[in-house]
Amino acid sequence: MFPGFLRAFYKVDEVVSTIMLNYVAILFTSYLVNYPFAVPGLANAMSKSIAKQAFLKRLAPPSQFNISYIIALFTVIIITFTYYRTTFGYETKLVGLNPIFARWSGISTSNVIVKAFFVSGILGGIAGSAQVLGVNYRFIANFSPGYGFDGLAIALLSRLHPIGIFASATLFGMIRSSIPQLEIFEDVPKNILGILEASIMLFATATVIIEWAKRRKHAIR
């Protein structure tokens, strides 16, 4: 939410501030599991295991596919309705497309930006909770192999549509979860993940460029 305040009131680029604050959060949480909440005898920095009663139910044991997927689906439905059927969603869309026009329309762009970042923080917290309660069952320092940058790729691929984001995230999740098994049983190098993701992004970006070129051509005519 702090990057939202910086963006709303000091015009600080949210991408830059968020990436910088990511390192602060990573180092702070690493400190917590290395010192105050360190578990003696463990080679890796991690917290104690959470209570079994808090584990998210698995939908297809022994895989780690659990009810967090259902929670994500309901969250997407709520976000889609909010974005397309409510005043807040309309204001958020307008501020994102043209903040100057939104301001002249009487919309408080600062409030909308802060609220949008607040919602995004809640969604990030839900995702992190799903990782802890449904996959790792404890907090592990530096557990993310690059989920944040996956999120940027997913947003671009889906054209920022909530349902498209859900579908793209499912695709990326399937690719990422299948790589370890392919590496073990089929001798497929793990670098293939990066190649697949880059290929998807390349085609998605190419589509955007083609559409932009078509719009520009029609505008010239």
N, C-alpha and C positions, 0 to 999 in steps of 0.2 A: 504493500500500500504506500510505502514511503516514496517509491519512484512516481506514484501518482501525484503526490503533493509537489514533488519537484517539477513534474511536467505541467501541472495545472497552474502553479503560482510562480515558477522560475523559468519555465520554458526549457527545461533540461530534457534532452532526448531520452525517452524512456528505454530504448534498447540499450544505449550505452550505460545508463545508470543501473539498469537491472543486471546487466552482465557484471558490472563492477561490484554490485552488492551481493551477487551470487558468491563471489570469493569470500566476502566477509561472513556470509552465512555458513559456507562450507568449512572455513577455518574455525569458526566459533563452535559449530556442532562437533567438529573433530576434537577440539579441546575438551568438550564436555565428556566424550566417551573415552578420551585418553587419560583424563585426570579425575574429575568428581565422580563420574559414573563408570569408571573403568572396572572391568571384570578381571580379577587376577587369574592368571593361567591361560588366557586366550592370546593367540598370536596376533590376531587382528583387532583393531579398535572397534568395539561394539558394546552395546548395552546388554543388560540381562534380557533373557527371553521373556516375552510378555506371557500373561496367564493364558492357559489353553482355552478358557471360557471366552476370551476376546478374539480367538482365531476366526477369520472369515471362512464360512463354509465352502468347501470345494465342490464344484459342480460336476467335475469329471476326474475323480481320483484315479491314479496317483498324480495326475498333472496338477499344476498350481492354478488352473483355471477356476476362479471362485466367484462369489456373488458380487464382487466389486464391479464386474462387467455389467450386471443388471443395474447396479447403482448408477454406473456411468450412463447407461441407456436412459434411465429415468431423468438423470440430470440433463442430458441432451434435449429431452422432450421439454423440460421446464425452461431451459435456456432458449430453445427455438420459439416457444410461445412468448416468452418475455421479449425477445428481440424483434419479433414480427407483429405482435398483437398488443403491445403495451406502449404507453407514453414514454416510459424510460427507454425502451428498446428503440423507439423512433428517434428520440433525442440522441442516444448513443450513436446510432447510424449516421445521423446528420452531422454530429460533431466530428465523427471520423472522416466523413466525406469532405466536409467544408466547414471548418470551425469558425471562419469569419462570417459566413452566411448564417450559421447557427447563432452566433452572438447577436447579429443584427435582427434575428427573428425573436429575440427575447429569451433565448436559452442561456442559462448559466453554464458556460462550457467548463469552468473550473469544477463545479459541483458534479457535473456529469463524468468528467475524467476521473475524479476521486472515487465516485461510486463504481465506475467500471473497473478500476484497479482493485477496489475492495472485493467485488464479485470474483475477479480473477484470482485474488489471493485465497478466497474460500475454495475455489475449484482446485487450486494447487494444493491446498491442505487436504482436500478429499483424496486427491491422487496420491499424495505422500502417505496418508493413513492407510490407503489400500495396499501400498507397497509394504508397509510395516506389518499390518494385521493379516495380510493375505499371502505374502510371499516370503519375506525374511523373518517374520515373527520377532524381530528386534530391530533396533536402529543400528545400522552399520555405517561407519565413516566412509565417505566417498563411494556410496553404493551406486550412484548413477553413472552409467557408462556413456552418458550424453543424451539423456531424455529431453533436456531443455532444447537442444538444437534439433532433435527429432520433432519437437513441437513446432518449431519455426518451419521446418520442411512440410509438416502435415498441414499447417495453416495455409501455406502457399499452394499446396496441392489441392486443397479442398475449396479454395477461393473464399475462405473465411465463413463458409456456411456450416452451422452446427452439425447438421446431419452428415455433410461431407467430411467434417473433422472426425466424427465418430467412425465413419467407414474407413477413412485414411489411417486413423490411429489403429484400427483393428488390423489393417493390412500390414502396417509397420510392426505391430506387436507380433503377428504371426511370423513375419520374416525374422525378427530378432530372436524369438523363442525357438525357432527351428534350427538356427545356425549351430548351436552346440551339439545337437544330435547329428546333424549332417557332418560336422567336423569329426565326430567320433566314429560313426558307423559308415559313412560314405566317403571319408577322406576329402571332404570339401573344405577348403581354407576359409577361416573366419572372415578374411578380407572381402569375401564375396558379398557380405552384408553391405559394406560401403559401396561396392560396385552397383548392387541392386538399388540402393537408396539414391545414389547419384543418377542412375539411369531414369528412375521415376521422376526425380526432380528436373532432369534435363528435358524430358518430354512434356512435363507440366509447364515448365517455363517457356518452352517452344510454343505451346498452345497459346499462352498469354501474349507472347510477342506477335504471333500471327494475327490474333484478334485485334491487338492494338494497331497493327499495320493496316488491317481492313478498315477499322474506324477512321484512321487518319486519311486513308485513300478516299473514303466516302465524304469526309469533311472537306477535303480539297476540291472535290467535284461540286 
